């Protein structure tokens, strides 16, 4: 059914940039809410950014001003542009999809429990 495939992860030096992509398929509601999450070794998964069907966006404080989430509905693709990368950004990054349409705008969009489908993840490593 729903499938999400991430790509674009790489190893970069601090201050560098990466663009992650998530190609989605099998949807019936035009990707109501899409999010990017990350999980570093020994740490819990955290929400990074999310974008709604109408392209409202929410960002974690730790990435605000550095990361930009966007979507291309015609291509069923969500992007995460990451600039000014820091070693603390090192993690596996996951794309996720939620079919729920009534989340309160803001922090709830960054809660992983709200998302029903997940990609396989792509590794981002930032060296100092």
Buried (B, 14 or more C-beta within 10 A) or exposed (E): EBEBBBBBBBEBEEEBEBBBBBBBEEBEEEBBBBBBBBBBEEEEBBBBBBBBBEEEBBBBEEBEEBBBBBBEEEEBBBBBBBBEBBEEBBBBBBBBBBBEEEBEEEEBBBBBEBBEBBBEBBEBBBEE
